[in-house]
Amino acid sequence: MLLIHCPYCEEDRSELEFRWAGEAHIARPEDIAGITDEEFAEFFFLRNNEKGLTYERWRHIHGCGRFFNAARDTVSDKFLMTYKAGLPKQPVPGVSATEKTVETYEQTEGDAR
């Protein structure tokens, strides 16, 4: 089981209390009524789905109920950090901006925070 840190409750809680809410830091078009159907489909449906370090929105649905952002390695499922919603994309300590964290599950078995 994964433990996820809620930045509002300031506790590590079971993954069963949380729900994934999609990719974080997606900019909504300023004039959404003025864009084409193709541009709307790209904004609404298409996501990067990259291997390695990704920024996601999560909700502590069975706790405080609030949304927050998380930096997570999609290969190992390891949460590298969590931070409150509304903040800009946070740098991950120990990972440079150009470096992508890609680890195997076997390397990170144990603490998933």
N, C-alpha and C positions, 0 to 999 in steps of 0.2 A: 504494500500500500504506500502511496505517496503522501508526504506531508507538505502542505502548501501554506506559506506564511501570508496571513491577511494583514496588509499594512494599516487597516483601520482598527481591527481587534487587537493587533500586535501579538498574535498567537500563531503557532503552527497547528494546523487542523487537518483532519483526514480529507483526502481528495473527494470523498463522497459528499462533502458539504459544498462543493464548488461546481460550477458549470462554465464551460468554455463559451466565449461570446464572440469569437472571430479575431481577425487580425487587428492590431492596435495602430493608432496614429494614421488613419485613413482620412485624407482631406476631402470633405464634401465640396462639390462644385459650387461656386458662388451663385451662379444663376442656373439652378437645376432645371428650371422650366425652359430655358433657352438652349439646352444641349440636345444633340441628336439622339435617336433611339440607340444607335451603336455606342455612343459615348456613355449613355446612361447604363447600358448593359455592361460595359467595361467597368464603370465605377461600382455598380451594384453587385455584380456576380464574379468578376475575375480577381483572384488574389495570387500572391507570389508563391505560396506553398513551398518555400525553400527548405532545403536540408541543412540542418545545423541551427545556428542562432536565429531566433525569430521573436518578435514582440507581439504579444497577444493580450486581448481583454478577457478577464475572468470575472465571475460574480460569486460572491460568498452567499449563495442562495439559502443555506440552512444556518446562517449566522447573522451577520449584520445586514445582509441583503444588498450590500454596495458593490459597485463595479470597481475594478482596479486593473492595472496593467502588470504584465509579467514578461520577463526575458527568459526564454526557455530553449533548451537544446532539443530539437525534435528527434534526434537519433537516440539519445539516452533517456529522454523524458525528464531530464534534470532541470529544475527551476533554478536559474542562476540568480535571480533577484525579483522582487515584486515592489511596486510603488503605486501611490495613489493616482486615481484617474484625474485627468486635467493637467498633469505635469507633462512637460515635453519628454521626448524619448531620452531615457537615462543611460549613460554609459555603464557598461558592465565592468565591475572591478576585476582587473587581471586580464581583460580581453581588449585588445586594441580595436580601433574602429574598422580596420581593414581585415582583421583576423576573424575567421568563422570557427566557432567551437563545434567540432564534430567528434563525439566520443562514442564508444560502444557501450551497451548495457553492462557488459562484464567489467568495464573499467570503473563504473560508477555505482555498482551495486551497493546498497546500503542507504546512506542519507540522500534523499531525493530533493533536498531543499537547496 
